[in-house]
Amino acid sequence: MTDLVLIEQRDAVTVLTVNRPEARNAINLATAQAIEAAVDEFEADDSARVLVLTGAGGTFSAGMDLVAASKGEMPMTQRRGPLGIAAKPPLKPMISAVEGFALAGGFELALSGDLIVAASDAQFGIPEVRRGLVAAGGGVLRLSQRLPRPIAAELALTGGRIDAERLYQLGLVNRVTEPGAALEGALHLAAEIVAAAPLSVAASKRIIDESPEWTVAESFAKQGEIALPALLSKDAAEGALAFAQKREPQWQGR
């Protein structure tokens, strides 16, 4: 794509690395545009099933580039919004692999993913209130949805930091690794997703993403509509047959 982001294909897994280590991977407009383009390309590639997002140089991201922002340049793209991804994350599964710091927009970048794998010494936070700003790139919103209210409120109202182990205990971080091994851990997790049936994964993610907007009365009908194509697929029959024959299934995605 550009030097601002690096793209690596590992079979069905796409690794997207924010590559501004000299600025602690802070996101300026050009980087946001590069992230958006990379995510668009990932979405359009039928062979790519999981996106892993990480940062170069031992840190995830320090957030919005404040130097650029002070000059009026905001990292906002036309289609995917803040940071080139926060308002419209990929429809396919995304894992954030966090080393070092994920602060302000960096935390919002990580929260754009479905899953987070973090090094044990990683630090997270939305310090915007200490700068006269608001974490409106999904930080306050997503933390209030994914953490207990008192924890989300403390992070949002004080701008304080929280470590990976505590977030793991609270259920926001999926896996904690040794320092330097977050990407490896994320790739292991991605491999587990790739091993599952593609249609089933896609349907399950849709239900997770869309169900918060459903009423109780309509929830089972709506999840049935989404799940039915997978339940009636050739892969569903293959899954049952492979189980009976004690072998690994061979998915066709249909």
Summary of the structure (lengths in Angstrom):
residues: 254
radius of gyration: 18.8
end to end distance: 30.9
largest distance: 63.8
contacts: 864
relative contact order: 0.11
helix: 46%
strand: 19%
